[in-house]
Amino acid sequence: MQTWNITFVDDHGVQSVEQFTCAEKPSLEDAAHMIRAKLLPVAAELDLNDLEGRTDEPTVKSLKTQNAIQILSISPVS
C-alpha cells in the first residue's frame, strides 16, 4: 500500500495536506470522498443522488461549491 498526500485549500483559504493510504493513486473523485469523510463526516453520509450520473465528479463539485474546499494535487509520499 502506498501513502498519498492530498493537498487542498480549505474553506478558510488555508492550504492543507492530508495523508491517505491506497493501493494506487486515487482519482480526484476518490480523493474528494476521502477529504469529505475526514473533514465533513456528517456530509459524507449524505446522498448525492441529484448529482450522480448527471455531473462528472459530483463529490469534487459539491466540496468546491458547498464547502469551498478545492483539491490541488495528489502525490505519493516519498
C-alpha positions in Angstrom: 0.0 0.0 0.0 1.2 3.5 -0.9 0.7 6.6 1.1 -0.5 9.7 -0.8 -0.5 13.4 0.1 -3.7 15.1 -0.9 -3.1 18.9 -1.0 -6.2 21.1 -0.8 -7.4 24.6 0.1 -10.0 24.5 2.9 -13.0 26.8 3.5 -10.8 29.4 5.2 -8.4 29.6 2.2 -5.6 27.7 4.1 -3.6 25.2 2.1 -3.5 21.8 3.9 -2.2 18.3 3.3 -3.8 15.1 4.5 -2.3 11.6 4.0 -4.2 8.6 2.9 -3.1 5.0 2.2 -4.4 3.4 -1.1 -3.2 0.6 -3.3 -2.9 3.0 -6.3 -3.1 6.7 -6.9 -6.6 7.9 -6.1 -8.7 9.7 -8.7 -9.8 13.3 -8.0 -13.3 11.9 -7.1 -11.8 9.3 -4.8 -9.6 12.0 -3.1 -12.7 14.2 -2.7 -14.5 11.3 -0.9 -11.6 10.8 1.5 -11.3 14.5 2.2 -15.0 14.9 2.7 -15.1 11.8 5.1 -12.3 13.3 7.2 -13.3 16.9 7.3 -17.1 16.7 7.0 -18.1 13.3 8.4 -21.8 14.2 8.6 -21.9 15.5 5.0 -20.1 12.3 3.9 -23.2 10.4 4.9 -25.5 12.4 2.6 -26.7 11.1 -0.7 -25.6 13.0 -3.8 -28.4 11.4 -5.9 -29.3 14.6 -7.7 -25.7 15.0 -9.0 -24.6 11.4 -9.6 -24.9 10.4 -13.2 -25.6 14.0 -14.3 -22.3 15.5 -13.3 -18.7 14.4 -13.7 -17.0 14.1 -10.3 -20.1 15.1 -8.2 -18.2 15.0 -4.9 -15.4 17.3 -6.2 -18.1 19.7 -7.4 -20.1 19.7 -4.1 -16.9 20.2 -2.0 -16.0 23.2 -4.1 -19.4 24.8 -4.4 -20.9 24.0 -1.0 -17.9 23.8 1.3 -15.3 25.9 -0.5 -12.8 23.1 -0.5 -10.6 22.6 -3.6 -8.2 19.7 -4.2 -4.9 21.0 -5.6 -2.8 17.9 -6.0 -2.4 14.2 -5.2 1.2 13.0 -4.8 3.0 10.0 -3.4 4.8 10.3 -0.1 8.5 9.8 -0.6 
